[in-house]
Amino acid sequence: MQRRQLIKAMGLSLGAISTSATVSGCQTLAKQPKLPSKVIQAGHFPNIIVGSGYGGAVSALRLSEKGHKVLILEMGMRWDRSPKHDTFCKMINADKRSSWFSNMPNAPIPIPIPIRKYPGVLDLIEYDDMKVFAGRAYGGGSIVNGAIAIQPRRSHFEAVFPWIDADEMYETYFPKAMKELKVSQIPESFFNESEHYEFTRSAERQASRAGMKTEFFGNSYDFDYMQKEARGAVYKSALGGEVIYGNNAGKFSLDLTYLKNAEATGNVTVKTLHKVNTIQALDNDQLRLEVHVINKTGGVDEVEHYTCDKLFLNAGSTGTSELLLKSQAEGKLNNLNEHIGKHWGPNGNIMTGRNFVHAAGTTQSTIPVKGINMWDGDRGGSKYKIFAELAPLPLGLETWTTLYLAITDNPERGNYYYDKASKTVKLNWKRAQNEYSVNAAKELIEKLAKVNGGSTSSLLFTKGFGDNFCYHPLGGCVLGKATDEVGRIKGHENIYVQDGALIPGSAGVNPYVFITGLAERNMAAILREDFG
């Protein structure tokens, strides 16, 4: 393939870039629109959940199945599947449904397709030296991620939370999470034979020649459905170029698992396009939430006040940290400790690839199923730990490109902080702090190139490495530091956190099974101790 053909194809079709990320959910809205002068008193709820991602979905189900009334406030829209399979847009021709109030589709690489601003499903939060992709929908990041489901390595989990009973996590709560999330593995016979996974098999052969180990991992996609897609018996979703802007079929996102089961109890009320702006502790031990009701042009139709007895704050690492720091700065939460906003990391995320190597196939599934494991055991003398998912690039033509989303053991940490001058929450993170991740990815690419040829993917990323964005923001309200041992915020024990903010910077894998299992464990204790 000629270089100019590849560049042209990418320029027209970069919406087809499929990431294997567990994209985060959070509560940030880029611009603060003009607010109505009147505030509506929206009532009292015993339990309010902010955010409907993994931690929020677990909280909703476990509370509601025990008979407790729950209100879920979600900043994004609800996207119920249409029988016409047109709820979400395709990646290769992204439209307004793709992105959260953006004039261009949000993607790892700029897509030169103007779109109308709309409350689409994928947000891009931009800080000085880091961009964070965030799911913006009922179901949070589960709507826009590649659904990779991996339990955290036990050694890593024990190093992060040495005081948690690891036997209980790996025998009870992680398996429980995997079951509820409907995790399975692709049948090997289908994988070996399907034209849609030639990109993975090609990358696997290259890795094998370089002496690297590859392995299957689980996914919350219905592989029975995928096999029907391959036979042409059903609508093509994963095999039709859908993932980062939502799947119209096939994927078990949270609105089809945890949240669906929670709503079935009759104890859950859901309000979407509701952005929580601040949280205030009242003298009667209740909490007051200022909530902005967003319209589909990005304006605020109403400002509502809700009160509650218990608040389950699950707006993602970014959203949870932002709400706590902003509320503290405005004098509304005065007992937070010094760990709020701290211990942040991008989960060692880095994207890279290799151009002009081996054929990757013209039709590619958007669902990743294998990765190169240079984290455990023998790493060939490398000092770097890296797990590189073999990611698709489904442009509908042969690109001769192998793409990787890597997770590294980057020890660097940043922090969120409230900037008084701009009255916004910012992220203290310098691009140079990703040096470990870049070096780990460079070593991986060099080892592969030595025996396979090809060139680093400078066509895809600056200097070949995407080190200025992440999909897995973690930290900001770390378990056992900003909270107690089950997620109650220290100083405000009726505020609970169960999302990615609890994990200090690195999960070592795609983090949503880690988040879900931890939330299951914490909610079991909270229900037992705080609800009788």
C-alpha positions, 0 to 999 in steps of 0.5 A: 500500500502506498503511503499517500493512500494510507494517509488519505484513508486515515484522513477520511476515516479516522472515525474508525479508530477502535480503542480497547479502552475502558473509557471513564465517566465523569461530570465535567462540562467544558463551558459554564452556560448562563444559569436561570435565576430561579432555583427549583426545589426538586425534593428529598430522596433518601439515596442519590447516586451521581453517575451511572458508570460501574461504581454507580451501577453497582450501588444502584442495584445493591441498594434497590434490590434491598428495597431502598429508594434510589435517584440516579442523576446522570449528566449524559443522555439515555440511549435506549436501543432502537429496533432499527439499530440506529441509536448510535452512529458508526465510527467511520462516518461519525455524526453529532451522536458521537461526541459531547458538545463538540464541533468535531468527533472526539477520537484519539486522532483528529477526524476532519469531519465537522459535526453539530454540537450535541450531547453525544456519547464521548467527551474529551476533557482537555487539561494543559498536558493531558486529555481524558476521554470520558463516557457521557451517557446513561451507562457511563464508560460502558457505552463507549469502551471496548469492553475488555474485562480483566481481573487485576493481577493479584500481586498488583491488587495486594500491593495497592490495597494490602489491608483488603482480604484478597482471598475474598476479592478473588473468590467472591467479589471479582467473580460476582462482578464478572458474572453480572457484567456477562464476561466471556472469552471468544471461542478459539475456533472462531478466532482462528478462522474468522477473517475479522481477527486476522489483524490480531493473528498477524500481530500475534505472529509478529510478537511470537517471532520477537519472543513475546507472549500473547494471551486471550482476555475476557470481554463483555461482548456477546460472542454468540451474537458475533458469530451470527454477525459473521454468518450474516444472520443478524445486524453487524455491530462489532463487525460493522465498525461500532464501538467507541461511539456505542454499539447498537447490538452485541455489547453488554453495557451497564444499561443492559446489565446492572442498571437494567436489573436495578430499574426492574426492582421498581425502586430506581428513578433515573434523571438524565442530562442532570449535571451536579454542580456542587454538594453542600453539607447541611446542619441537619446532616443532610446533603444539598445538591445543586443540579443543572438541567442541560438541554440538547444545545448545551444550555441550562434550562433549570437549576434544581436543588435536591436533598438526600440522606446519603450520597453515592458519588460515582462521577468517575475519577475526574468528576468525583474529584472535581465535585469534591474540590469545587464544593470544598473551595466554595465552603460547602464541604469543610471537613474533607482531608488533604488526600482529596484530588491526590494520587492521580494517574492515567493507568500508564496508558499509551497508544502506539503502532507499526506501519508498513508491516504485515497485512492486517485484513480489510475487515476487522472486528472492533472488539479486542480479544488478545494482548502482549503480556510483558508484565508478568514473569520473564520480560526478556531482560526489560525493566519495564512492565507493559501490557499491550492490547492488540487493537483494531484499525477497521478502515475497510481497507488494508492498512498494513498497520498494527495498533496497540493500546498499552498499559504500563506500570508508570509510577508517576502521579499527579493531582487535581486542584482548584484554581481560584483565578479561573474557578475551575478544577485543573490537573497537575500533570506534566507530559514528561511524567509519561517518560516511563510509558513512552520508553516501555512502548519504544522498547516494545516497538523496537523488539518487534521491528528488529525481527519483523521490520516496519516503522513506528506509527508516526502517521498515527501519533506524534513521534509515534506515541500517543502519550498526551491522552488517556482512557483510564483516569484513576485516583483523586479520592483514594480508598483508605486515604480520602475515604475509610476502608469501604468508601465513606469520605472521611469527614463526611461519612454520608458521602460514599465513593465507589468509582475509579477515584478510589484506585491510586493511579494504576490498575495494571489492566483495563480497570472496570472489573477492578472498579466493579469488584471493589464496589461490590465488596464495599457496598456489601459492607455499607448495606450491612453496617449503615442500612441495618 
